[in-house]
Amino acid sequence: MRYLFDDCALDMDRRELHRGEEQVAIEPQVFDLLAHLIRHRDRVVSKDDLLATIWKGRAVSESALFNRINAARKAIGDAGDRQRLIRTLPRKGLRFVGEVREEGAPSPPPSELSLPDRPSIAVLPFADMSGDAGQEHFADGISEDLITGLARIRWLFVIARNSTFAYKRRAVDAKQVSRELGVRYILEGSVRRAGNRLRITAQLADATTGRHLWADRYERQVGDVFAVQDDITRSVAAAIEPRLLAAEGIRALARSPQHLGAWELVAQAQTHFWRMSRADHQAAIEPLRQAIASHPDYAPAHGRLGFCLVFAAHMGWIGADQGLLAGRDHAIRAIALDDCDPWGHIALGYWAMMERRTEESIAAFRQAVTLNPNSAVAHSHLSRGYAFAGRDREAIEHGNEAIRLSPLDPEMALFLGAIAVAHYTAGRYEQAAHFTTEALRLRPGFQGAQRLRCASLARSGRVGEARAFLADVRREQPLLSLDWVRGNVPYQTRELMDQFVEGLRRAGLR
């Protein structure tokens, strides 16, 4: 993902800033501050918001904050007196006012998706009405838990969190959402938290007709948030399919008020968890560790931390010795605490795939799908497990299901990457090149897709193009070699690995 504005390009994957043809040296905190202002350019960002997001709530002097803001302005060619791009609003905060174009964002889905053959719903992000930007994760956590709870209802088709959150802070018409996501029902609402008091409103509408089906308001103590989530989930299911409600035995999530602190920490981690960059994964790991330290028996924290560690090891962000064994241990602990939480099984499956324990990997991914057939991420990882094992038909089937469940997913590049691997192992090199090109259009820094594109181009006869692209790839991955590939890319058999290595060899890698 790159943000283009004025003569600048802010590359979120490489964490680089360019002005014109030149790369601008920028400190990590200044980069994060600039990125946060651009991401939230539709509103004024308060000082408290910056302190909570960039400095994680640590005490920071006014002069330190002023210096970082000035550094951000200087890096992009702005000035405090002109404020062409970053504007200061006295006693309110800052706002990025430059015109921004996003490059590498997910492509919009077809203008209209057909409705599934079962009841279908999208839960839009609940609006945070607290007025405190530092509490936004609380409303996001409630929305995510409602999605998870509804997704466990097997007769209901539920759009994944990553696609519904694409509508956050956007004024959209319910019928537009219905067309773009291919669903009949829309659930939306708001959250207001004041001290220990909580007010949640929710309403359900048939978006194809505009008819409201149900609405309610809840005034509770914060500790009752899980009970409110259960109430909303039951009410929505009852409004959609009352005959099946009793048979389902709905329970949104097995949580208790004692877990509230850990739940909030996991919600904080989720704001970074889905972006899949080195910096965001590190930002997700810290609150997950805090959640486990304070609540050692909280399964969601173990499951997500296990996945974060294994994925970071695969990307090379941390050493395999740091990530794989620790990730496996957290995955096993998550499953022991709650074997109905898909994330423990996804983390264990990813670890087994990295260790080339093929059947264990696929079994774990398959269990995650069984537990939650509406989980796009579970389908995408099962797709990846099948693809690296050379089972191309099943890989493509589950990859397509992930896309249908989350057609606006910001991690669409990962979905497409697994499908590309499936085509490559089946010898369909042109198709593999097409899907890697699409994945890289969305996420130019996706290194796995870069390597696969080199091999696919070479195996499809476009050797000159493959070698030119490899030269670009090696500038980002100077240690890339055939030996490195054999040790770090999880093709599950020697034959599949040899097939991949041969493509890279033809592209010029040694």
HELIX and SHEET records of a PDB file:
HELIX    1   1 PRO A   28  ARG A   39  1                                  12    
HELIX    2   2 LYS A   47  THR A   53  1                                   7    
HELIX    3   3 GLU A   62  ALA A   75  1                                  14    
HELIX    4   4 ALA A  133  GLN A  135  5                                   3    
HELIX    5   5 GLU A  136  ALA A  151  1                                  16    
HELIX    6   6 ARG A  161  THR A  164  1                                   4    
HELIX    7   7 PHE A  165  TYR A  167  5                                   3    
HELIX    8   8 ALA A  174  LEU A  181  1                                   8    
HELIX    9   9 VAL A  222  ASP A  224  5                                   3    
HELIX   10  10 VAL A  225  ILE A  240  1                                  16    
HELIX   11  11 PRO A  242  GLU A  248  1                                   7    
HELIX   12  12 PRO A  257  HIS A  259  5                                   3    
HELIX   13  13 LEU A  260  PHE A  273  1                                  14    
HELIX   14  14 ARG A  278  SER A  294  1                                  17    
HELIX   15  15 ALA A  299  MET A  315  1                                  17    
HELIX   16  16 ALA A  320  LEU A  337  1                                  18    
HELIX   17  17 PRO A  342  MET A  354  1                                  13    
HELIX   18  18 THR A  358  LEU A  371  1                                  14    
HELIX   19  19 ALA A  376  PHE A  388  1                                  13    
HELIX   20  20 ASP A  392  LEU A  405  1                                  14    
HELIX   21  21 MET A  412  THR A  425  1                                  14    
HELIX   22  22 TYR A  429  LEU A  442  1                                  14    
HELIX   23  23 GLN A  447  ARG A  459  1                                  13    
HELIX   24  24 VAL A  463  GLU A  476  1                                  14    
HELIX   25  25 LEU A  482  ASN A  488  1                                   7    
HELIX   26  26 ARG A  494  ALA A  507  1                                  14    
SHEET    1   A 5 GLU A  22  VAL A  24  0                                        
SHEET    2   A 5 GLU A  16  ARG A  19 -1                                        
SHEET    3   A 5 CYS A   8  ASP A  11 -1                                        
SHEET    4   A 5 ARG A   2  PHE A   5 -1                                        
SHEET    5   A 5 VAL A 100  GLU A 103 -1                                        
SHEET    1   B 2 ILE A  86  LEU A  89  0                                        
SHEET    2   B 2 GLY A  93  PHE A  96 -1                                        
SHEET    1   C 4 ALA A 127  ASP A 128  0                                        
SHEET    2   C 4 TYR A 185  ALA A 194  1                                        
SHEET    3   C 4 SER A 120  VAL A 123  1                                        
SHEET    4   C 4 PHE A 157  VAL A 158  1                                        
SHEET    1   D 4 ALA A 127  ASP A 128  0                                        
SHEET    2   D 4 TYR A 185  ALA A 194  1                                        
SHEET    3   D 4 ARG A 197  ASP A 206 -1                                        
SHEET    4   D 4 ARG A 211  GLN A 221 -1                                        
END                                                                             
